[in-house]
Structures are given as structure tokens and as C-alpha cells.
Amino acid sequence: MSKRTHEKITLRHLGGAAQPAAKPLTGKQIRALRDKENISQAVLAHHLRVTVGYVSQLERGERRPTGPTLVLLNVIQRRGLEAIL
């Protein structure tokens, strides 16, 4: 691989290996995650940049997390809250 090519590595060079998709989480899993981290709904909402009401809806199963919220929840689940601070 030439120096110029090496400077711009793309997914094509990595065999098309995209990042793994964030796995869906249930309300019980989100609640368990929050309990494990020993934080309130308000603290979790603050770190996710969402409302407390949205976190409550997630935990009750009324809504499912998507997009950046789902990704952040997956990171917290794998590595702990410290990973996003």
C-alpha cells in the first residue's frame, strides 16, 4: 500500500467491515443499566441529552431508543457511564 493510500484508509480497505449495529434494548434492560450505574432518571437523561420524560417512557416500554440515544445506551451497557463522560 502506498503512503498516500495508507493516509486515507476507507472501509473498502478494511474489507467493508462496518461498525456493528447497536443492539435494541428493552425498558427492563435500560432500568437495569441505570440501577447498575446507581443514577437517577434525571442524571441519565442529562448524559443522553434527552428529557426525563423520555427516559421514563423508555423504561416503561412505551418508546424504544433509536439513533444516538441507542448508541450511547449500548456504550454505557458495555463500558459503563464513565465511557461517555
N, C-alpha and C positions, 0 to 999 in steps of 0.2 A: 504494500500500500504506500503510495507516495505521501510525502509530508503534507502536501496540500489536501489530499483526500483524508488523511488522518485528522486534520484540523476540523473537518466538518463530517463527523460521523452521524449517520442518519439511521433510522430504523431498518432501512434496507441492509446496511452493513451488519446489523445485529440479527439478521435472519427474520426480520419482520416481527420480532417479539415485542408486542405492545405491552404496556403495563397491565397487570391483572385487573379485571373489573372489580369494583368494590362490591362485596357481598351484601345482600339485603339483610337488615336487622329487624327483629320484631320488637314490639313495645317492651316485652319482658326482658329482652337482651339489653335494650337501652337502659332500662331501670336498673338492671344488674350491673351494668357498666358504671352507672352513676353511683350506685351503692358501693361498688368496689373502690372507686376513687374517693368516696366519702365526701361528695359535694352535693349541693342543693340543685334544684332545677334552675334557679336563677344563675348560679355560677356556671353551670353547663351552657345555658343559653348565652351568657356573656361571651364565653370562649368560642362558641359556634357562630356568634353574631346573628342570633335569631331571638325571637321573643320567648318569654317564659311560657306563654300560652301554647306556642308551637311545640315546645319540649313536652308539655303536658299532653298534648294531642298525640305526639309520637308514642309516649309511654302507654297511653290508653289504647293505642292501636287504631285511632281514628284517622291518622295520616301515616304515611310511610316516608322516611327520609329519602331525599334524592340529591343529585348533584354534589356540590361542595360539602353540604351537611353530611351526606352519607359517607363521603371520602374521609372527612375528619373523624366521624364516629368510628370508622374502621381503623384509622390510625390510633385513636385512643384505645380501642379494644386490643390492638396488637402490642402497642408500645407504652401505653399509659398516657395520662393527661400531660405530663411533662414534655412529651414529644411535640405538642403544638404550642407550647408557651414560649 
